[in-house]
Structures are given as C-alpha cells and as structure tokens.
Amino acid sequence: MVTKTKANPNPKSNPKPNPKPNPLRAGLTALGKVRDDVVQHQSRVFEAILGIEPGTGWGGLVKRDAPGAKVAQEALGLRKFEAVFDQRVASALERMGMPSMEALQAMRDELDTLRAEVAALKAKPRKR
C-alpha cells in the first residue's frame, strides 16, 4: 500500500538557506555612511569658521542678529572665511615657487626705476 506524506500547507514556513552576502552592496553602504560622516564634519567646520550656530545653516546667522546688523555679521563671517582661504592659497602658491605679493611689488618698483633710467638715457644726446 502506498502512503502519502502530507505536503506542508504553508510553503513560506520552509526555511531557505540565507543568500550569499553581497560584498558590493556592503561596500556601497559603508561608502555612503562615510560620505555622510564627511559631509557632516565639513559642515561643522564651516559653521565654526563662519560663526554659525551648529545645525542651523545660514538661517542661524540671520536669525541670531538684528536686521540692521545682519549684513555686517554676514560680511564679517565671510571675511573670516575669505582670510583663511587667502592664506591657504598664498601658502600653496609659495610652495609652487610663486613670489609673494611683496616680492612682486618690489620687482614692479625696480622695473619702473629701470624704465625711467632707460627713458632718461634715450633723451640725452649721444656724444661722438
């Protein structure tokens, strides 16, 4: 006699082995988390440089100040950021061998002096 086994009425209850972990997906997830952390850190740095209350963005700079002083505070915060940027660019140019502004001005002054001397020599009649 043939006996039938009962089929499982709920096919979803059969546990299937876990699929292989996807290293690409795991890497992209980790990269996304790192990117978010970097963006958050950079935001905190710029907020500190510009004097903005953390987490409020540009609105923190505007809301914190009276309407008359709003523009002045924005300008001061941006000037501070601009000064830091200028210092970084100047040091990078110096490392590349670019002369400083003072050295360039000294060269211009010397060139003006030499041009004046050449003009004076050209104006004098030659003796033969």
Buried (B, 14 or more C-beta within 10 A) or exposed (E): EEEEEEEEEEEEEEEEEEEEEEEEEEEEEEEEEEEEEEEEEEBEEEBEBBBBEEEEEEEBBBEBBEEEEBEEBBEEBEEEBEEEEEEEEEEEEEEEEEEEEEEEEEEEEEEEEEEEEEEEEEEEEEEE
